[in-house]
Amino acid sequence: MVQSEANATQNEIVKISMLRKRQDFLRIASGRIKWVAGSMIVQMANRSENDKPEDNKPEDNATIRVGYTASKKVGNAVRRNRAKRRLREVVRRVLKAGGKGGHDYVLIARSSAVDIPFDQLIRDFSWCLKRLGQSNDKNKNAVHLGQSHGKPDPASSGGVKR
């Protein structure tokens, strides 16, 4: 049993570090790859060559960087800090298995992140990771083909209103 746990940790050599600079948060938000759940919004961006550290070791491709935000809409300082603590724990439990190395994530807490059961918070985050993993390539293709991500254009819907 101990050997299998040791092998699992050797196969999952994923380091999770924290995003701290505003520039990184803005870059991820501008990428427009996100998924909204009831308790959080998860944004994701591929780390470009310009964003990697100067020592650029091979294991940097396996590093995942994560940032956390909770606006005043979540509540007072106590509620915002609790929401961020809960999100950090969710990331610690889930992201090593479900995250993509070389990517950056931002978790934005919603007001329900403080009140819902912890298991639901884990399910929300796992669902967001699953959807971001599937929709990442589709979003790139849609942008290159000029397709929209939102509601269809009423003029192109085929129906004519008189």
C-alpha positions in Angstrom: 0.0 0.0 0.0 2.8 2.4 0.9 4.7 1.6 -2.4 1.6 2.4 -4.5 1.2 5.8 -2.8 4.9 6.5 -3.3 4.6 5.6 -7.0 1.5 7.8 -7.4 3.3 10.8 -6.0 6.3 10.2 -8.2 4.1 10.1 -11.3 2.3 13.3 -10.3 5.2 15.7 -10.0 3.1 18.8 -10.3 4.1 21.9 -8.4 1.4 24.4 -7.6 2.5 28.0 -7.1 0.6 31.2 -6.4 -0.1 34.0 -8.8 0.7 37.3 -7.1 1.1 40.0 -9.8 -1.8 42.0 -11.2 -0.4 41.6 -14.7 -0.8 37.8 -14.5 -4.5 38.1 -13.4 -5.2 40.6 -16.3 -3.5 38.3 -18.8 -5.6 35.3 -17.8 -8.8 37.4 -17.8 -8.0 38.6 -21.3 -7.7 35.1 -22.5 -11.5 34.7 -22.1 -11.3 31.0 -21.3 -13.5 30.5 -18.3 -16.2 28.3 -16.8 -18.8 29.6 -14.4 -20.1 27.4 -11.6 -22.5 28.2 -8.7 -19.8 28.8 -6.2 -16.9 30.0 -8.3 -15.6 31.2 -11.7 -12.5 29.5 -13.0 -10.4 31.2 -15.6 -7.5 29.4 -17.4 -4.7 30.5 -19.7 -1.8 28.7 -21.3 1.5 30.2 -20.0 3.4 31.7 -22.9 7.2 31.7 -23.3 7.3 35.3 -22.1 5.6 34.5 -18.8 8.0 31.7 -17.8 10.8 32.4 -15.2 14.3 33.2 -16.3 15.8 29.9 -15.2 13.3 28.1 -17.5 13.8 24.6 -16.1 12.1 21.6 -17.8 9.9 21.1 -14.8 8.5 24.6 -15.2 6.2 23.1 -17.9 4.7 20.9 -15.1 4.2 23.9 -12.8 0.6 25.1 -12.3 0.1 28.7 -11.1 -3.1 29.6 -9.3 -4.6 32.9 -8.2 -7.5 33.6 -5.9 -9.9 36.5 -5.8 -12.9 37.4 -3.7 -14.6 40.8 -4.3 -16.6 42.7 -1.8 -19.7 41.1 -3.3 -18.7 38.0 -1.4 -19.0 39.8 2.0 -16.9 41.4 4.6 -13.2 40.6 5.1 -13.9 37.6 7.2 -16.2 36.0 4.6 -13.7 36.9 1.7 -10.8 35.3 3.5 -12.8 32.2 4.4 -13.9 31.8 0.7 -10.2 32.1 -0.4 -9.1 29.6 2.2 -11.8 27.1 1.1 -10.7 27.6 -2.6 -7.1 27.0 -1.7 -7.9 23.7 -0.1 -10.1 22.7 -3.0 -7.1 23.4 -5.4 -4.8 21.5 -3.1 -7.0 18.4 -3.3 -8.1 18.5 -6.9 -5.8 20.4 -9.2 -2.8 18.0 -9.1 -4.9 15.3 -10.7 -7.1 17.4 -13.0 -5.0 20.5 -13.9 -2.8 21.0 -17.0 0.9 21.6 -16.4 2.1 24.9 -17.9 -1.3 26.6 -17.4 -2.4 29.3 -15.1 -5.7 29.4 -13.3 -7.6 32.1 -11.5 -10.5 31.2 -9.1 -13.0 33.9 -8.4 -15.1 33.2 -5.4 -18.8 33.8 -5.5 -20.9 34.6 -2.4 -22.1 31.0 -2.2 -18.5 29.7 -1.9 -18.6 30.4 1.9 -22.0 28.7 2.6 -22.2 25.6 0.5 -20.9 22.2 1.7 -17.2 21.5 1.0 -18.0 18.4 -1.1 -20.1 20.6 -3.4 -17.2 23.1 -3.7 -15.0 20.2 -4.8 -17.6 19.0 -7.3 -18.0 22.5 -8.8 -14.2 22.9 -9.2 -13.8 19.4 -10.7 -16.7 20.1 -13.2 -15.0 23.4 -14.2 -11.7 21.7 -14.8 -13.4 19.0 -16.9 -15.3 21.6 -19.0 -12.2 23.8 -19.4 -10.1 20.7 -20.5 -12.7 19.9 -23.2 -13.6 23.4 -24.3 -10.0 24.7 -24.5 -9.3 23.3 -28.0 -12.8 24.1 -29.2 -12.5 27.7 -28.1 -9.3 28.1 -30.0 -10.9 26.7 -33.2 -14.0 28.9 -32.8 -11.9 32.0 -32.5 -9.8 31.2 -35.5 -12.9 30.4 -37.6 -14.6 33.6 -36.6 -17.5 31.8 -34.8 -19.0 33.4 -31.8 -19.2 32.0 -28.3 -22.5 33.6 -27.3 -26.0 33.7 -28.5 -26.6 33.4 -32.2 -27.1 36.6 -34.2 -30.8 37.2 -34.7 -30.3 38.2 -38.3 -28.6 34.9 -39.1 -31.1 32.7 -37.3 -33.2 32.2 -40.5 -36.4 33.5 -39.0 -37.8 36.7 -40.5 -40.0 38.8 -38.2 -42.5 41.1 -40.0 
